[in-house]
């Protein structure tokens, strides 16, 4: 499987891409080995394991890399409540993401977010620094485990799968411009082919939520969206610059469901996920929910990453593209770019084409679970 030469099928009737079908039927677009951490205290150890495993991974051409996804929480927080629930839900979503061939989870041992509180796939190796006897011993053992996981992770091949198996996440900096309508047209094409798109960023939607709620498939779905906007009004008070542009990214398809942050997305069509507007935090929630490719519209870059999902960085305006052009994948403000062209590019990326962010090495440090609640 040479990911950089993989091609997608023509995005007409029966559009497809070259995907990775897991044994349980889930479809991925990348083939990473992941290292997740329960707490910030094990972040350095996880990064050391990934760094020292990089050379090993190069010997396995079908593995896209060993990725350490670390965060700044997991301790100094309440043992119950929204904060710990959000963290666990996010990490559980990543642990079961189809873009991971295998997983290692590392903790410290005395943190609030104990490993026993997570819902990990059966057989997932876990370890804590305290039980292993310190940093050096944990790193040595971690590298050994990665070495053992690599041969099996390499036994994959890309096969044609319908575009209906794609879950596309949508994030952005809140920038207006004609590019959002192009992205919306691509979303409509994906939905037409039976796929799923996740619109997110509740603060950016404030003031235009009625436009999206009016497209809900039922009154209950519409009210759920309005309730999430009301929650944000109570929580922070919000005043977005261009809410209609936020809605435009979702195209014109009916709204089939509304999810809270990092909840598993199981519906087809256009869904909404309640997330902050900050792109990294929004993308993290959507990937936890199952997004296998991300599209991020920006007004100025730089590239965003969202491993294990590839992230397309799209300029919403011409000025945005001219500033950091090498960080971006496409200028959506160019009148020649259509929704069909962007849809084709999404299928190519899902088939293995590397994005600008992937080429630049973005994605590890952009893992940003939503931190909510007191830090103690």
N, C-alpha and C positions, 0 to 999 in steps of 0.2 A: 504494500500500500504506500504509494508516494503521494502524500497529502498535497504537495505543492503542484502536482500535475493532475489532480482529480478534477473531473468535469461534471457539471450538472446537465440534466436533460433540458430540452427546449421548454420554456415555461408556458406552453399552450395548454390544451386540454390534456389532463393526465400528467401534469408537471411532477417531476421527481428530482431527487438528489442522491448522491452516493453517501449513504449513511452507514453507521456501525450499529448492528442489531445485537443487543445483549441477549444472553440466554433466557431471560425472563420476558423478552419481547420489547423492552424499552429501546428507543432509538437515539443514539448519540451522534454528535458531529465532530468530536475530538476524542482522543484516547490517552488521557493523562493518568498517572498515579498521583494521588493526593495525600498530603500530610496535613491533618487538621489538628488544631490545638483547642483544649478546653478552657485555657486561661492565658493571659498575657505572659505569665511567668515561664511558660514553656515555648514561647515564640522563638527565642534565639536558638534553642535546641532544634526545633523543627527546621529552621532555616539552615542550620549546620548540616542536618541530615540530608536535606535537599541538595545543598551545594556539593557535598561529598558523594552524592549519588549521581550527579549529572554526567560524569564520565561513563559510569556504568550504563546509563540510559542510552547513551549515544550508540551503543552496540546493538540496540534493538530498534530497527527503523520504523516499526509500526507504533512505537510509543512516542507520544508528542512531548513528553517531558515529565519530570517529577516536580510537583508544585506544592510549596509550603504556603498555606493560607492561614495567616496569623491575625490576631485582633488585640485590642487593648482592654479587654474586660474579662469577666469570668470569676473575679473575686472583688472584694470590697463592694458587694452588692447584696440586696436582700435575697434570702433563700427561697422566697416565693414572690409572686407578683409579675407585672408585665415585663420587667427587665429580663429576668431569668427565663421566662417563657419564650420571649422573642429570640434570645440567644440560642436556646435549645432547638427551637423550631428552625432557625436558620441553619445551624450546624447539621441537624438531622436531614434537611433538604439537600445540603451539599453532600452528605455522606451517601445518599442514595441517587446522586445525579448520574444520568447515563453517560456523561462525558468522562467519568472516572472508571477506569478498568479495575482499579484496586485502591485500597485506602489503608493508611496508618494513622492512628489517633494518639496524640501525646498530651499528657497532663503533668502537673506538678505533684499532686497527691493530697494537698490540704485545701484546695480551692473550694469556693461555693459551688461552682459548676462541675460537680463530680461526674466522672465518666459514666457512672452507673445511671445517671439521669438522662442519658442520651439513647436514642433509638437507632442503633447502628446495624448495618446488615450483618447477618449471621457469619461468623468466622473472621470479622474484622479484627486485626491485631491492634492491641492497645498496650500502653505502658505509661508509667509515671516516673518522673525523675527521682523521686524519693525512694521508690521501691527498687529502682535499678542501681541506686548507690551513687548518683551524681550525674553531672553533665557528660563527662567523657564516656562513661559506661553506657549511658542512654544513647548517645550518638553512635557509638560502635554497634550497639544492638539494632538501632534504627537502620543503619546502612545495610546490615546483614538481612534484615527483613525486606528492605527494598530490593536487594539483590535476588532474594527468593521470589518476589512478586513479578519481577520483570519478564521472565520467559513466558509465563501464562498471559500476561498483559499483551505481549507481542503477537499472540495467536489470534489476530483479528483480520478481517478484510472488509473493505467497503463494498456494499452491494446497493443496487437501485432500490429506493424506497419512495413511496408517494410523498409529495409535499405536505399531505395531511398529517404526517408524522412530525412536522417541524413546529417548535414552540419558539416564537420570536418575541423577545423582550424589547421594550421601547423606553429609553431614558433620554434625558436632555438637560441643557442648562437653563431652559426657560426662554431661550431666544426665539423671537418671532421671525417671520420671513417666509418666502415662498417654498423653501425646502420642506417645511412641515407638511404641506399639502401633497408633495411628491411622495413622502414617506407614507402618508395616509393612503394614497393610491396603491402603493405596494402592499400595504396591510390588507386592503380590500381584495387584492388578487390572491393573497395567501388564504384569506378566509373563504374566498370563492372556491379554492382548491381543497377545502376541508381542514386547513391548518388552524393554528392558534396564535393569537397575538395578545400580548399583555401591555396595556396602557397603564401608566403609573405616574406618581408625583402629585399627590393630592393638593398640596399648597399651590401648585401651578394651575390647578383646575378651578380654584375658588373664584366664583363669579360667573362661571360658565357651566357649572355642574348640571344645570337644567337642560343644556343642549345634549349632553350625554345621557342623562337620565331619561330624556324623551325617547331615546332609541332602545331602551331596555326591553327585553323580551317579556317582562312581567312587571306589575306594579311593585312586587316585593324586591326585585333586583334594583329598580330605580330608587326605592326608598332606602335600600342598604347603602347605595352610593351617597345619597344626601346625608345619611346618618354619619358616614365617615367624614364628610366635609364639616358637619356640625361639630364633631369631636375635635377636629383641628382648630376650629374657631374658639372652642373652649380652652384648648391646650396651649395655643401659641398666638392666635390672632394672625391673620394672613392677608396679604395684599399683593397678589401677583401682577406682573406687568402686562401679560398678554394671554389671558385664559383661553380665548378662542383658538389661539395657535396651539395650545396644549391639546385641545380637543381634536384639532385638525390632524395631529399625528396618528390618531386612531382611525382615520378614514371615515367611512359612512356606514359601516356594517352595524347590525344590531348588537347591543350589549347583552352578553349571555350570562355573566356572573360578576360578582364583586367579592374580592378576597382581602383578608387582612394580610399584614406583612409576612412574607415567607411561607404562607399557606400553600400546600400543594394545589396546582392548577390542573384540574381533570377535565374541564369542559373544552369543547371546540369553539372556534369563532373568536370574537373580540371579548376579552375580559378586562376588568380593572383590578389593580392591586393597590391598596392603600400604602403608600411609602412617602418618606420625605422627598423633597425635590432634588436634593443634592445627588448628582448622577451616580457616584460610587455607592452610596447607601441604597439608592433606588435599584440599581442594577443587582446588588447583592441579594436583595429581597426577591427579585424576579428570578435570578438564577436558582436560589433556594427553592422557589416555587416550580422550577422545571424548565426555565428558558434555556434552550440549547444554542441559540444565536442571539446576540444583542445588537441593536441599532441605537446609537447615541447621537442626537443632533447637538451641535455646538456652535457657539458664537466666537470661539477663539482658541480652542484646543487647550492643552496638548492632548495627545491620544489618551483615551481611557482604555483600561483592560478589565476583563471580568472573568478570568480563568475560573473554572475550566471551559467556559463558553467563549468562543471567539466574539470580539466586539468590533462592529463596523462603526467608524467615526465619520459622521456626515456633516458637512458644513451647511448651515441653514441659510447663510448669506455669502455673497461673493467675497466680501471683505474678510469673513471668517476663514475662507479657504486660502486667500492670498497670504494671510499672516503665517500660519504654521502648516503650509501645504504638505510637507513630507509626513506630518503626523496624521493626515486625514485620508480617507479612502475615496471620497466622492464629493463634488460640489453640487448640492441639490438645487442651488439657486440658478444654475445654468439652464436656460430655456430648453436645451436639447435633452436634458435628463428627464425621463418619464418614469412613472411608477413601474412600468414593465421592465425597464432597464435595471432599476434598483432591485426589483423582485428577482431578476436573473442573477444579479450580483449576490444577493442573499443565498440563493441556491448554490452558487459556486463556492461561497464561503462555507456553507453547510457541508459541501462535498470535500472540503479540505484546503481550499485556497486560503492562504495566510493573509491576514489583515495587516494594516500598517502598524497597529498596536502590537500584534504578535511579532512582527519583524523587529520592532524596537525593543521588545522584551517587557512590555507593560503587562500588568495583570495580577502579579503576586501581591503587591502592596495596595491594590485597589479593592481588596476584600474588606468591606466595611459594614458589619452588622449594625443595625439601628440600635443605638444605646439610649435607653429610656429609663428613667428612675434615678434614685439617689446614688451617689458614689460615697461610700462610707469609709 
